[in-house]
Amino acid sequence: MPEAFFGSHGKNFVFQRALVVLASEILEPLNRALLARQFWRILLYPNSLKPKVLKIRYFPSCSIMKSKLGCNPSFMWRNQQN
């Protein structure tokens, strides 16, 4: 594209914006897959440290499958619930 259209820094901006869009399209499904794997491991290994900590913090009176988001969930817990 002509430099007159973008200016001297415009090419870098367009390239960076394209990378951000591409990364979000690739990383979002990957992130969901990794979170689903963590959720599955919580169900398979309920006596390991992470499920115990999450149970104490987020669902002390119910199971992980019946839990709902609280008023101040962490980023990890919010993403596992979606």
PDB file with SEQRES, HELIX, SHEET and CRYST1 records, atoms N, CA, C and O in Angstrom:
SEQRES   1 A   82  MET PRO GLU ALA PHE PHE GLY SER HIS GLY LYS ASN PHE          
SEQRES   2 A   82  VAL PHE GLN ARG ALA LEU VAL VAL LEU ALA SER GLU ILE          
SEQRES   3 A   82  LEU GLU PRO LEU ASN ARG ALA LEU LEU ALA ARG GLN PHE          
SEQRES   4 A   82  TRP ARG ILE LEU LEU TYR PRO ASN SER LEU LYS PRO LYS          
SEQRES   5 A   82  VAL LEU LYS ILE ARG TYR PHE PRO SER CYS SER ILE MET          
SEQRES   6 A   82  LYS SER LYS LEU GLY CYS ASN PRO SER PHE MET TRP ARG          
SEQRES   7 A   82  ASN GLN GLN ASN                                              
HELIX    1 AA1 GLU A    3  PHE A    6  1                                   4    
HELIX    2 AA2 GLY A   10  LEU A   44  1                                  35    
HELIX    3 AA3 LEU A   49  TYR A   58  1                                  10    
HELIX    4 AA4 PHE A   75  GLN A   81  1                                   7    
CRYST1    1.000    1.000    1.000  90.00  90.00  90.00 P 1           1          
ATOM      1  N   MET A   1       0.844  -1.175   0.000  1.00  0.00           N  
ATOM      2  CA  MET A   1       0.000   0.000   0.000  1.00  0.00           C  
ATOM      3  C   MET A   1       0.891   1.240   0.000  1.00  0.00           C  
ATOM      4  O   MET A   1       1.978   1.226   0.578  1.00  0.00           O  
ATOM      5  N   PRO A   2       0.445   2.281  -0.629  1.00  0.00           N  
ATOM      6  CA  PRO A   2       1.297   3.465  -0.728  1.00  0.00           C  
ATOM      7  C   PRO A   2       1.545   4.111   0.626  1.00  0.00           C  
ATOM      8  O   PRO A   2       0.670   4.161   1.490  1.00  0.00           O  
ATOM      9  N   GLU A   3       2.757   4.600   0.779  1.00  0.00           N  
ATOM     10  CA  GLU A   3       3.133   5.238   2.045  1.00  0.00           C  
ATOM     11  C   GLU A   3       2.369   6.532   2.263  1.00  0.00           C  
ATOM     12  O   GLU A   3       2.171   6.951   3.403  1.00  0.00           O  
ATOM     13  N   ALA A   4       1.944   7.161   1.192  1.00  0.00           N  
ATOM     14  CA  ALA A   4       1.182   8.401   1.327  1.00  0.00           C  
ATOM     15  C   ALA A   4      -0.158   8.142   2.013  1.00  0.00           C  
ATOM     16  O   ALA A   4      -0.684   9.014   2.704  1.00  0.00           O  
ATOM     17  N   PHE A   5      -0.712   6.935   1.820  1.00  0.00           N  
ATOM     18  CA  PHE A   5      -1.997   6.610   2.430  1.00  0.00           C  
ATOM     19  C   PHE A   5      -1.856   6.352   3.932  1.00  0.00           C  
ATOM     20  O   PHE A   5      -2.660   6.850   4.721  1.00  0.00           O  
ATOM     21  N   PHE A   6      -0.847   5.582   4.332  1.00  0.00           N  
ATOM     22  CA  PHE A   6      -0.661   5.215   5.735  1.00  0.00           C  
ATOM     23  C   PHE A   6       0.299   6.117   6.481  1.00  0.00           C  
ATOM     24  O   PHE A   6       0.247   6.173   7.709  1.00  0.00           O  
ATOM     25  N   GLY A   7       1.149   6.805   5.804  1.00  0.00           N  
ATOM     26  CA  GLY A   7       2.177   7.571   6.476  1.00  0.00           C  
ATOM     27  C   GLY A   7       3.346   6.662   6.827  1.00  0.00           C  
ATOM     28  O   GLY A   7       3.360   5.494   6.439  1.00  0.00           O  
ATOM     29  N   SER A   8       4.303   7.174   7.540  1.00  0.00           N  
ATOM     30  CA  SER A   8       5.493   6.376   7.828  1.00  0.00           C  
ATOM     31  C   SER A   8       5.247   5.331   8.906  1.00  0.00           C  
ATOM     32  O   SER A   8       5.921   4.301   8.919  1.00  0.00           O  
ATOM     33  N   HIS A   9       4.302   5.566   9.809  1.00  0.00           N  
ATOM     34  CA  HIS A   9       4.038   4.608  10.886  1.00  0.00           C  
ATOM     35  C   HIS A   9       2.774   3.795  10.632  1.00  0.00           C  
ATOM     36  O   HIS A   9       2.466   2.888  11.405  1.00  0.00           O  
ATOM     37  N   GLY A  10       2.053   4.092   9.589  1.00  0.00           N  
ATOM     38  CA  GLY A  10       0.786   3.428   9.315  1.00  0.00           C  
ATOM     39  C   GLY A  10       0.927   1.959   9.009  1.00  0.00           C  
ATOM     40  O   GLY A  10       0.072   1.158   9.386  1.00  0.00           O  
ATOM     41  N   LYS A  11       2.009   1.592   8.321  1.00  0.00           N  
ATOM     42  CA  LYS A  11       2.210   0.178   7.980  1.00  0.00           C  
ATOM     43  C   LYS A  11       2.377  -0.654   9.241  1.00  0.00           C  
ATOM     44  O   LYS A  11       1.818  -1.745   9.349  1.00  0.00           O  
ATOM     45  N   ASN A  12       3.141  -0.145  10.187  1.00  0.00           N  
ATOM     46  CA  ASN A  12       3.324  -0.875  11.441  1.00  0.00           C  
ATOM     47  C   ASN A  12       2.015  -1.017  12.200  1.00  0.00           C  
ATOM     48  O   ASN A  12       1.736  -2.068  12.777  1.00  0.00           O  
ATOM     49  N   PHE A  13       1.212   0.042  12.198  1.00  0.00           N  
ATOM     50  CA  PHE A  13      -0.068  -0.016  12.894  1.00  0.00           C  
ATOM     51  C   PHE A  13      -0.987  -1.056  12.273  1.00  0.00           C  
ATOM     52  O   PHE A  13      -1.617  -1.832  12.992  1.00  0.00           O  
ATOM     53  N   VAL A  14      -1.071  -1.082  10.954  1.00  0.00           N  
ATOM     54  CA  VAL A  14      -1.927  -2.049  10.259  1.00  0.00           C  
ATOM     55  C   VAL A  14      -1.428  -3.461  10.528  1.00  0.00           C  
ATOM     56  O   VAL A  14      -2.232  -4.361  10.771  1.00  0.00           O  
ATOM     57  N   PHE A  15      -0.120  -3.671  10.490  1.00  0.00           N  
ATOM     58  CA  PHE A  15       0.450  -4.987  10.753  1.00  0.00           C  
ATOM     59  C   PHE A  15       0.172  -5.424  12.197  1.00  0.00           C  
ATOM     60  O   PHE A  15      -0.210  -6.569  12.434  1.00  0.00           O  
ATOM     61  N   GLN A  16       0.360  -4.526  13.146  1.00  0.00           N  
ATOM     62  CA  GLN A  16       0.095  -4.859  14.552  1.00  0.00           C  
ATOM     63  C   GLN A  16      -1.373  -5.155  14.779  1.00  0.00           C  
ATOM     64  O   GLN A  16      -1.707  -6.079  15.521  1.00  0.00           O  
ATOM     65  N   ARG A  17      -2.253  -4.395  14.157  1.00  0.00           N  
ATOM     66  CA  ARG A  17      -3.695  -4.628  14.292  1.00  0.00           C  
ATOM     67  C   ARG A  17      -4.083  -5.981  13.701  1.00  0.00           C  
ATOM     68  O   ARG A  17      -4.913  -6.694  14.265  1.00  0.00           O  
ATOM     69  N   ALA A  18      -3.486  -6.331  12.572  1.00  0.00           N  
ATOM     70  CA  ALA A  18      -3.753  -7.635  11.959  1.00  0.00           C  
ATOM     71  C   ALA A  18      -3.285  -8.760  12.872  1.00  0.00           C  
ATOM     72  O   ALA A  18      -3.962  -9.782  12.988  1.00  0.00           O  
ATOM     73  N   LEU A  19      -2.144  -8.588  13.517  1.00  0.00           N  
ATOM     74  CA  LEU A  19      -1.659  -9.598  14.458  1.00  0.00           C  
ATOM     75  C   LEU A  19      -2.589  -9.756  15.651  1.00  0.00           C  
ATOM     76  O   LEU A  19      -2.826 -10.875  16.107  1.00  0.00           O  
ATOM     77  N   VAL A  20      -3.118  -8.651  16.159  1.00  0.00           N  
ATOM     78  CA  VAL A  20      -4.039  -8.704  17.297  1.00  0.00           C  
ATOM     79  C   VAL A  20      -5.304  -9.453  16.922  1.00  0.00           C  
ATOM     80  O   VAL A  20      -5.780 -10.295  17.684  1.00  0.00           O  
ATOM     81  N   VAL A  21      -5.848  -9.153  15.757  1.00  0.00           N  
ATOM     82  CA  VAL A  21      -7.073  -9.825  15.308  1.00  0.00           C  
ATOM     83  C   VAL A  21      -6.809 -11.306  15.089  1.00  0.00           C  
ATOM     84  O   VAL A  21      -7.609 -12.143  15.508  1.00  0.00           O  
ATOM     85  N   LEU A  22      -5.707 -11.641  14.442  1.00  0.00           N  
ATOM     86  CA  LEU A  22      -5.368 -13.032  14.191  1.00  0.00           C  
ATOM     87  C   LEU A  22      -5.128 -13.780  15.498  1.00  0.00           C  
ATOM     88  O   LEU A  22      -5.577 -14.915  15.657  1.00  0.00           O  
ATOM     89  N   ALA A  23      -4.428 -13.156  16.424  1.00  0.00           N  
ATOM     90  CA  ALA A  23      -4.151 -13.798  17.708  1.00  0.00           C  
ATOM     91  C   ALA A  23      -5.431 -14.046  18.484  1.00  0.00           C  
ATOM     92  O   ALA A  23      -5.569 -15.089  19.123  1.00  0.00           O  
ATOM     93  N   SER A  24      -6.364 -13.115  18.443  1.00  0.00           N  
ATOM     94  CA  SER A  24      -7.613 -13.321  19.179  1.00  0.00           C  
ATOM     95  C   SER A  24      -8.430 -14.441  18.555  1.00  0.00           C  
ATOM     96  O   SER A  24      -9.104 -15.183  19.271  1.00  0.00           O  
ATOM     97  N   GLU A  25      -8.384 -14.576  17.238  1.00  0.00           N  
ATOM     98  CA  GLU A  25      -9.117 -15.658  16.586  1.00  0.00           C  
ATOM     99  C   GLU A  25      -8.495 -17.013  16.876  1.00  0.00           C  
ATOM    100  O   GLU A  25      -9.206 -18.016  16.936  1.00  0.00           O  
ATOM    101  N   ILE A  26      -7.191 -17.058  17.055  1.00  0.00           N  
ATOM    102  CA  ILE A  26      -6.506 -18.320  17.316  1.00  0.00           C  
ATOM    103  C   ILE A  26      -6.488 -18.632  18.808  1.00  0.00           C  
ATOM    104  O   ILE A  26      -6.713 -19.776  19.202  1.00  0.00           O  
ATOM    105  N   LEU A  27      -6.226 -17.633  19.636  1.00  0.00           N  
ATOM    106  CA  LEU A  27      -6.030 -17.883  21.057  1.00  0.00           C  
ATOM    107  C   LEU A  27      -7.325 -18.111  21.826  1.00  0.00           C  
ATOM    108  O   LEU A  27      -7.316 -18.828  22.827  1.00  0.00           O  
ATOM    109  N   GLU A  28      -8.425 -17.531  21.397  1.00  0.00           N  
ATOM    110  CA  GLU A  28      -9.669 -17.718  22.140  1.00  0.00           C  
ATOM    111  C   GLU A  28     -10.113 -19.183  22.155  1.00  0.00           C  
ATOM    112  O   GLU A  28     -10.420 -19.697  23.231  1.00  0.00           O  
ATOM    113  N   PRO A  29     -10.161 -19.883  21.008  1.00  0.00           N  
ATOM    114  CA  PRO A  29     -10.524 -21.307  21.068  1.00  0.00           C  
ATOM    115  C   PRO A  29      -9.489 -22.138  21.832  1.00  0.00           C  
ATOM    116  O   PRO A  29      -9.846 -23.083  22.535  1.00  0.00           O  
ATOM    117  N   LEU A  30      -8.213 -21.785  21.694  1.00  0.00           N  
ATOM    118  CA  LEU A  30      -7.177 -22.497  22.430  1.00  0.00           C  
ATOM    119  C   LEU A  30      -7.348 -22.303  23.927  1.00  0.00           C  
ATOM    120  O   LEU A  30      -7.218 -23.256  24.695  1.00  0.00           O  
ATOM    121  N   ASN A  31      -7.638 -21.074  24.349  1.00  0.00           N  
ATOM    122  CA  ASN A  31      -7.845 -20.783  25.760  1.00  0.00           C  
ATOM    123  C   ASN A  31      -9.040 -21.569  26.303  1.00  0.00           C  
ATOM    124  O   ASN A  31      -8.969 -22.127  27.398  1.00  0.00           O  
ATOM    125  N   ARG A  32     -10.130 -21.614  25.546  1.00  0.00           N  
ATOM    126  CA  ARG A  32     -11.308 -22.374  25.973  1.00  0.00           C  
ATOM    127  C   ARG A  32     -10.987 -23.858  26.100  1.00  0.00           C  
ATOM    128  O   ARG A  32     -11.450 -24.519  27.029  1.00  0.00           O  
ATOM    129  N   ALA A  33     -10.194 -24.381  25.168  1.00  0.00           N  
ATOM    130  CA  ALA A  33      -9.817 -25.797  25.226  1.00  0.00           C  
ATOM    131  C   ALA A  33      -8.964 -26.087  26.460  1.00  0.00           C  
ATOM    132  O   ALA A  33      -9.155 -27.104  27.127  1.00  0.00           O  
ATOM    133  N   LEU A  34      -8.029 -25.198  26.758  1.00  0.00           N  
ATOM    134  CA  LEU A  34      -7.187 -25.400  27.940  1.00  0.00           C  
ATOM    135  C   LEU A  34      -7.997 -25.290  29.228  1.00  0.00           C  
ATOM    136  O   LEU A  34      -7.756 -26.040  30.174  1.00  0.00           O  
ATOM    137  N   LEU A  35      -8.948 -24.371  29.277  1.00  0.00           N  
ATOM    138  CA  LEU A  35      -9.802 -24.246  30.459  1.00  0.00           C  
ATOM    139  C   LEU A  35     -10.716 -25.450  30.607  1.00  0.00           C  
ATOM    140  O   LEU A  35     -10.980 -25.895  31.724  1.00  0.00           O  
ATOM    141  N   ALA A  36     -11.197 -25.978  29.500  1.00  0.00           N  
ATOM    142  CA  ALA A  36     -12.025 -27.188  29.560  1.00  0.00           C  
ATOM    143  C   ALA A  36     -11.202 -28.360  30.084  1.00  0.00           C  
ATOM    144  O   ALA A  36     -11.701 -29.194  30.839  1.00  0.00           O  
ATOM    145  N   ARG A  37      -9.944 -28.414  29.677  1.00  0.00           N  
ATOM    146  CA  ARG A  37      -9.066 -29.477  30.177  1.00  0.00           C  
ATOM    147  C   ARG A  37      -8.847 -29.338  31.689  1.00  0.00           C  
ATOM    148  O   ARG A  37      -8.851 -30.339  32.405  1.00  0.00           O  
ATOM    149  N   GLN A  38      -8.659 -28.115  32.176  1.00  0.00           N  
ATOM    150  CA  GLN A  38      -8.505 -27.901  33.617  1.00  0.00           C  
ATOM    151  C   GLN A  38      -9.771 -28.301  34.366  1.00  0.00           C  
ATOM    152  O   GLN A  38      -9.702 -28.928  35.422  1.00  0.00           O  
ATOM    153  N   PHE A  39     -10.917 -27.939  33.819  1.00  0.00           N  
ATOM    154  CA  PHE A  39     -12.188 -28.300  34.441  1.00  0.00           C  
ATOM    155  C   PHE A  39     -12.326 -29.815  34.514  1.00  0.00           C  
ATOM    156  O   PHE A  39     -12.767 -30.357  35.528  1.00  0.00           O  
ATOM    157  N   TRP A  40     -11.947 -30.497  33.433  1.00  0.00           N  
ATOM    158  CA  TRP A  40     -12.006 -31.958  33.389  1.00  0.00           C  
ATOM    159  C   TRP A  40     -11.073 -32.566  34.434  1.00  0.00           C  
ATOM    160  O   TRP A  40     -11.437 -33.539  35.094  1.00  0.00           O  
ATOM    161  N   ARG A  41      -9.883 -32.007  34.590  1.00  0.00           N  
ATOM    162  CA  ARG A  41      -8.945 -32.527  35.589  1.00  0.00           C  
ATOM    163  C   ARG A  41      -9.477 -32.310  37.009  1.00  0.00           C  
ATOM    164  O   ARG A  41      -9.242 -33.132  37.895  1.00  0.00           O  
ATOM    165  N   ILE A  42     -10.188 -31.212  37.218  1.00  0.00           N  
ATOM    166  CA  ILE A  42     -10.804 -30.973  38.526  1.00  0.00           C  
ATOM    167  C   ILE A  42     -11.829 -32.058  38.820  1.00  0.00           C  
ATOM    168  O   ILE A  42     -11.932 -32.533  39.951  1.00  0.00           O  
ATOM    169  N   LEU A  43     -12.585 -32.446  37.803  1.00  0.00           N  
ATOM    170  CA  LEU A  43     -13.579 -33.500  37.995  1.00  0.00           C  
ATOM    171  C   LEU A  43     -12.931 -34.867  38.190  1.00  0.00           C  
ATOM    172  O   LEU A  43     -13.428 -35.680  38.970  1.00  0.00           O  
ATOM    173  N   LEU A  44     -11.830 -35.129  37.493  1.00  0.00           N  
ATOM    174  CA  LEU A  44     -11.169 -36.430  37.601  1.00  0.00           C  
ATOM    175  C   LEU A  44     -10.366 -36.581  38.886  1.00  0.00           C  
ATOM    176  O   LEU A  44     -10.320 -37.668  39.463  1.00  0.00           O  
ATOM    177  N   TYR A  45      -9.739 -35.514  39.336  1.00  0.00           N  
ATOM    178  CA  TYR A  45      -8.866 -35.569  40.504  1.00  0.00           C  
ATOM    179  C   TYR A  45      -9.345 -34.586  41.571  1.00  0.00           C  
ATOM    180  O   TYR A  45      -8.709 -33.555  41.789  1.00  0.00           O  
ATOM    181  N   PRO A  46     -10.443 -34.889  42.229  1.00  0.00           N  
ATOM    182  CA  PRO A  46     -10.998 -33.938  43.196  1.00  0.00           C  
ATOM    183  C   PRO A  46     -10.167 -33.793  44.470  1.00  0.00           C  
ATOM    184  O   PRO A  46     -10.385 -32.851  45.232  1.00  0.00           O  
ATOM    185  N   ASN A  47      -9.224 -34.695  44.720  1.00  0.00           N  
ATOM    186  CA  ASN A  47      -8.427 -34.620  45.942  1.00  0.00           C  
ATOM    187  C   ASN A  47      -7.086 -33.918  45.753  1.00  0.00           C  
ATOM    188  O   ASN A  47      -6.293 -33.847  46.692  1.00  0.00           O  
ATOM    189  N   SER A  48      -6.822 -33.399  44.556  1.00  0.00           N  
ATOM    190  CA  SER A  48      -5.579 -32.657  44.367  1.00  0.00           C  
ATOM    191  C   SER A  48      -5.736 -31.236  44.923  1.00  0.00           C  
ATOM    192  O   SER A  48      -6.827 -30.849  45.343  1.00  0.00           O  
ATOM    193  N   LEU A  49      -4.666 -30.478  44.925  1.00  0.00           N  
ATOM    194  CA  LEU A  49      -4.655 -29.176  45.592  1.00  0.00           C  
ATOM    195  C   LEU A  49      -5.593 -28.148  44.941  1.00  0.00           C  
ATOM    196  O   LEU A  49      -6.347 -27.471  45.641  1.00  0.00           O  
ATOM    197  N   LYS A  50      -5.550 -28.031  43.627  1.00  0.00           N  
ATOM    198  CA  LYS A  50      -6.364 -27.013  42.953  1.00  0.00           C  
ATOM    199  C   LYS A  50      -7.860 -27.185  43.211  1.00  0.00           C  
ATOM    200  O   LYS A  50      -8.515 -26.205  43.568  1.00  0.00           O  
ATOM    201  N   PRO A  51      -8.430 -28.372  43.051  1.00  0.00           N  
ATOM    202  CA  PRO A  51      -9.862 -28.515  43.364  1.00  0.00           C  
ATOM    203  C   PRO A  51     -10.200 -28.230  44.821  1.00  0.00           C  
ATOM    204  O   PRO A  51     -11.268 -27.696  45.117  1.00  0.00           O  
ATOM    205  N   LYS A  52      -9.307 -28.578  45.721  1.00  0.00           N  
ATOM    206  CA  LYS A  52      -9.566 -28.294  47.132  1.00  0.00           C  
ATOM    207  C   LYS A  52      -9.607 -26.796  47.399  1.00  0.00           C  
ATOM    208  O   LYS A  52     -10.480 -26.311  48.119  1.00  0.00           O  
ATOM    209  N   VAL A  53      -8.660 -26.066  46.817  1.00  0.00           N  
ATOM    210  CA  VAL A  53      -8.624 -24.612  47.003  1.00  0.00           C  
ATOM    211  C   VAL A  53      -9.848 -23.966  46.365  1.00  0.00           C  
ATOM    212  O   VAL A  53     -10.473 -23.093  46.967  1.00  0.00           O  
ATOM    213  N   LEU A  54     -10.194 -24.388  45.153  1.00  0.00           N  
ATOM    214  CA  LEU A  54     -11.362 -23.823  44.482  1.00  0.00           C  
ATOM    215  C   LEU A  54     -12.646 -24.129  45.238  1.00  0.00           C  
ATOM    216  O   LEU A  54     -13.542 -23.289  45.308  1.00  0.00           O  
ATOM    217  N   LYS A  55     -12.738 -25.327  45.803  1.00  0.00           N  
ATOM    218  CA  LYS A  55     -13.942 -25.686  46.556  1.00  0.00           C  
ATOM    219  C   LYS A  55     -14.073 -24.816  47.805  1.00  0.00           C  
ATOM    220  O   LYS A  55     -15.166 -24.339  48.109  1.00  0.00           O  
ATOM    221  N   ILE A  56     -12.997 -24.607  48.517  1.00  0.00           N  
ATOM    222  CA  ILE A  56     -13.037 -23.770  49.715  1.00  0.00           C  
ATOM    223  C   ILE A  56     -13.417 -22.330  49.344  1.00  0.00           C  
ATOM    224  O   ILE A  56     -14.203 -21.688  50.041  1.00  0.00           O  
ATOM    225  N   ARG A  57     -12.853 -21.835  48.244  1.00  0.00           N  
ATOM    226  CA  ARG A  57     -13.045 -20.429  47.878  1.00  0.00           C  
ATOM    227  C   ARG A  57     -14.375 -20.167  47.184  1.00  0.00           C  
ATOM    228  O   ARG A  57     -15.038 -19.173  47.481  1.00  0.00           O  
ATOM    229  N   TYR A  58     -14.778 -21.048  46.257  1.00  0.00           N  
ATOM    230  CA  TYR A  58     -15.887 -20.717  45.369  1.00  0.00           C  
ATOM    231  C   TYR A  58     -17.155 -21.545  45.550  1.00  0.00           C  
ATOM    232  O   TYR A  58     -18.245 -21.049  45.264  1.00  0.00           O  
ATOM    233  N   PHE A  59     -17.051 -22.774  46.008  1.00  0.00           N  
ATOM    234  CA  PHE A  59     -18.267 -23.552  46.177  1.00  0.00           C  
ATOM    235  C   PHE A  59     -18.184 -24.439  47.410  1.00  0.00           C  
ATOM    236  O   PHE A  59     -18.104 -25.662  47.294  1.00  0.00           O  
ATOM    237  N   PRO A  60     -18.202 -23.823  48.599  1.00  0.00           N  
ATOM    238  CA  PRO A  60     -18.081 -24.613  49.833  1.00  0.00           C  
ATOM    239  C   PRO A  60     -19.312 -25.468  50.137  1.00  0.00           C  
ATOM    240  O   PRO A  60     -19.199 -26.465  50.850  1.00  0.00           O  
ATOM    241  N   SER A  61     -20.478 -25.101  49.616  1.00  0.00           N  
ATOM    242  CA  SER A  61     -21.686 -25.843  49.981  1.00  0.00           C  
ATOM    243  C   SER A  61     -22.303 -26.625  48.826  1.00  0.00           C  
ATOM    244  O   SER A  61     -23.373 -27.211  48.985  1.00  0.00           O  
ATOM    245  N   CYS A  62     -21.633 -26.645  47.643  1.00  0.00           N  
ATOM    246  CA  CYS A  62     -22.183 -27.405  46.511  1.00  0.00           C  
ATOM    247  C   CYS A  62     -21.033 -27.977  45.688  1.00  0.00           C  
ATOM    248  O   CYS A  62     -19.864 -27.776  46.014  1.00  0.00           O  
ATOM    249  N   SER A  63     -21.373 -28.684  44.629  1.00  0.00           N  
ATOM    250  CA  SER A  63     -20.343 -29.265  43.774  1.00  0.00           C  
ATOM    251  C   SER A  63     -19.937 -28.270  42.680  1.00  0.00           C  
ATOM    252  O   SER A  63     -20.581 -27.236  42.500  1.00  0.00           O  
ATOM    253  N   ILE A  64     -18.886 -28.588  41.969  1.00  0.00           N  
ATOM    254  CA  ILE A  64     -18.404 -27.706  40.913  1.00  0.00           C  
ATOM    255  C   ILE A  64     -19.411 -27.610  39.769  1.00  0.00           C  
ATOM    256  O   ILE A  64     -19.489 -26.582  39.097  1.00  0.00           O  
ATOM    257  N   MET A  65     -20.176 -28.668  39.547  1.00  0.00           N  
ATOM    258  CA  MET A  65     -21.150 -28.669  38.457  1.00  0.00           C  
ATOM    259  C   MET A  65     -22.379 -27.808  38.772  1.00  0.00           C  
ATOM    260  O   MET A  65     -23.036 -27.316  37.855  1.00  0.00           O  
ATOM    261  N   LYS A  66     -22.689 -27.626  40.039  1.00  0.00           N  
ATOM    262  CA  LYS A  66     -23.876 -26.866  40.429  1.00  0.00           C  
ATOM    263  C   LYS A  66     -23.548 -25.439  40.864  1.00  0.00           C  
ATOM    264  O   LYS A  66     -24.447 -24.679  41.222  1.00  0.00           O  
ATOM    265  N   SER A  67     -22.293 -25.078  40.837  1.00  0.00           N  
ATOM    266  CA  SER A  67     -21.891 -23.771  41.334  1.00  0.00           C  
ATOM    267  C   SER A  67     -22.248 -22.664  40.350  1.00  0.00           C  
ATOM    268  O   SER A  67     -22.366 -22.905  39.149  1.00  0.00           O  
ATOM    269  N   LYS A  68     -22.416 -21.469  40.859  1.00  0.00           N  
ATOM    270  CA  LYS A  68     -22.690 -20.279  40.067  1.00  0.00           C  
ATOM    271  C   LYS A  68     -21.616 -19.242  40.375  1.00  0.00           C  
ATOM    272  O   LYS A  68     -20.916 -19.343  41.383  1.00  0.00           O  
ATOM    273  N   LEU A  69     -21.489 -18.248  39.505  1.00  0.00           N  
ATOM    274  CA  LEU A  69     -20.512 -17.191  39.744  1.00  0.00           C  
ATOM    275  C   LEU A  69     -20.899 -16.376  40.965  1.00  0.00           C  
ATOM    276  O   LEU A  69     -22.069 -16.043  41.158  1.00  0.00           O  
ATOM    277  N   GLY A  70     -19.908 -16.058  41.786  1.00  0.00           N  
ATOM    278  CA  GLY A  70     -20.135 -15.207  42.944  1.00  0.00           C  
ATOM    279  C   GLY A  70     -20.030 -13.741  42.582  1.00  0.00           C  
ATOM    280  O   GLY A  70     -20.054 -13.380  41.405  1.00  0.00           O  
ATOM    281  N   CYS A  71     -19.915 -12.906  43.584  1.00  0.00           N  
ATOM    282  CA  CYS A  71     -19.878 -11.465  43.327  1.00  0.00           C  
ATOM    283  C   CYS A  71     -18.500 -10.986  42.891  1.00  0.00           C  
ATOM    284  O   CYS A  71     -18.400  -9.925  42.275  1.00  0.00           O  
ATOM    285  N   ASN A  72     -17.436 -11.722  43.186  1.00  0.00           N  
ATOM    286  CA  ASN A  72     -16.093 -11.277  42.828  1.00  0.00           C  
ATOM    287  C   ASN A  72     -15.248 -12.478  42.377  1.00  0.00           C  
ATOM    288  O   ASN A  72     -14.304 -12.850  43.073  1.00  0.00           O  
ATOM    289  N   PRO A  73     -15.568 -13.091  41.228  1.00  0.00           N  
ATOM    290  CA  PRO A  73     -14.826 -14.280  40.807  1.00  0.00           C  
ATOM    291  C   PRO A  73     -13.471 -13.925  40.211  1.00  0.00           C  
ATOM    292  O   PRO A  73     -13.289 -12.834  39.670  1.00  0.00           O  
ATOM    293  N   SER A  74     -12.537 -14.838  40.313  1.00  0.00           N  
ATOM    294  CA  SER A  74     -11.237 -14.623  39.688  1.00  0.00           C  
ATOM    295  C   SER A  74     -11.368 -14.801  38.180  1.00  0.00           C  
ATOM    296  O   SER A  74     -12.374 -15.313  37.688  1.00  0.00           O  
ATOM    297  N   PHE A  75     -10.347 -14.377  37.459  1.00  0.00           N  
ATOM    298  CA  PHE A  75     -10.347 -14.505  36.010  1.00  0.00           C  
ATOM    299  C   PHE A  75     -10.439 -15.969  35.606  1.00  0.00           C  
ATOM    300  O   PHE A  75     -11.184 -16.316  34.689  1.00  0.00           O  
ATOM    301  N   MET A  76      -9.682 -16.835  36.288  1.00  0.00           N  
ATOM    302  CA  MET A  76      -9.679 -18.267  35.955  1.00  0.00           C  
ATOM    303  C   MET A  76     -11.072 -18.858  36.181  1.00  0.00           C  
ATOM    304  O   MET A  76     -11.580 -19.585  35.327  1.00  0.00           O  
ATOM    305  N   TRP A  77     -11.680 -18.557  37.305  1.00  0.00           N  
ATOM    306  CA  TRP A  77     -12.973 -19.146  37.625  1.00  0.00           C  
ATOM    307  C   TRP A  77     -14.063 -18.599  36.682  1.00  0.00           C  
ATOM    308  O   TRP A  77     -14.944 -19.344  36.253  1.00  0.00           O  
ATOM    309  N   ARG A  78     -13.998 -17.323  36.372  1.00  0.00           N  
ATOM    310  CA  ARG A  78     -14.979 -16.734  35.456  1.00  0.00           C  
ATOM    311  C   ARG A  78     -14.894 -17.404  34.096  1.00  0.00           C  
ATOM    312  O   ARG A  78     -15.931 -17.665  33.487  1.00  0.00           O  
ATOM    313  N   ASN A  79     -13.702 -17.692  33.596  1.00  0.00           N  
ATOM    314  CA  ASN A  79     -13.551 -18.325  32.309  1.00  0.00           C  
ATOM    315  C   ASN A  79     -13.952 -19.790  32.338  1.00  0.00           C  
ATOM    316  O   ASN A  79     -14.434 -20.307  31.330  1.00  0.00           O  
ATOM    317  N   GLN A  80     -13.771 -20.465  33.443  1.00  0.00           N  
ATOM    318  CA  GLN A  80     -14.182 -21.857  33.509  1.00  0.00           C  
ATOM    319  C   GLN A  80     -15.697 -21.975  33.540  1.00  0.00           C  
ATOM    320  O   GLN A  80     -16.240 -22.997  33.119  1.00  0.00           O  
ATOM    321  N   GLN A  81     -16.377 -20.976  34.018  1.00  0.00           N  
ATOM    322  CA  GLN A  81     -17.836 -21.029  34.094  1.00  0.00           C  
ATOM    323  C   GLN A  81     -18.495 -20.722  32.764  1.00  0.00           C  
ATOM    324  O   GLN A  81     -19.643 -21.118  32.557  1.00  0.00           O  
ATOM    325  N   ASN A  82     -17.815 -20.029  31.845  1.00  0.00           N  
ATOM    326  CA  ASN A  82     -18.429 -19.671  30.555  1.00  0.00           C  
ATOM    327  C   ASN A  82     -18.442 -20.829  29.610  1.00  0.00           C  
ATOM    328  O   ASN A  82     -18.921 -20.701  28.483  1.00  0.00           O  
TER     329      ASN A  82                                                      
END                                                                             
